[in-house]
Amino acid sequence: MTNWRRTRRWSSWHDGAAAFARGVYAGIRNPIAHEAGDELEENEALEQLAAFSILARWIDTATVEKAP
């Protein structure tokens, strides 16, 4: 039986999810948290919410494994 975590598919998904998480936090969350008074247009706010929604869905479906 193949160890799922050693497959190219798992590695690609894991790397992509990690990069996406860093990106939405650096590019969306951090600037908004540090710039008081800036209001987003409705469509921009919805797009950003959608990005975080995808990340939240991925986190909800992830499993936590303990190291041996």
N, C-alpha and C positions, 0 to 999 in steps of 0.2 A: 504494500500500500504506500502510495506517495504521500510524503508530508506536504500538506497543502501550503504551508508557509514557505516552502522551498521552491515553489513553482514560480515561473516568470509572471503569470497572471496575478498571483497574490502580491508579489513584489511590486509590480506596476501599480496595482490598486493602492497599496500601502503608501508608496512614495507619492503618488498623485494626491491622495487624501491629505497627507501631511503637508504637502506644498500648498494645497488649496486652503487648509486651515490657517497656515502662516500668512497666506495672501489676504484672506478676508479680515483677519485681525489687524494686519499691518496697513492694509489699504482702505478698510472701511471702519472698523471699530476704533482704532487708535486716533485717526484724525477727528472723528466726531466727538470722541471723549475729551479731546484736548482743545477744541475750538468752540468756546461758548458763544451762543447767539447765532450761529450759522444754521439756517433752516434749509432743508432739502426740498426740492420739488417732489411732488407726489410720486411721479413715475420713477425717479431716482431712488426714493425711499423704498418703494415696492421691489425694485430690482435688487437692492441691497438686502432686503428682508428675504427674498427668494434665495440669495446666495447662502445666507445663514441657515435657512430652512433645509437646504440640501446638506450642509455640513451637519446639522442636528440629526437628520435622518440617518446619515452614515454612522454617526456616533451611537445612535440608538440601536443600530443593527450590529455593531461591533461586539466582539466577545473579548473578555479579559482572560489572559492565560498567565499563570504563574511560571516563573523560570524554574527549571529543575534544580 
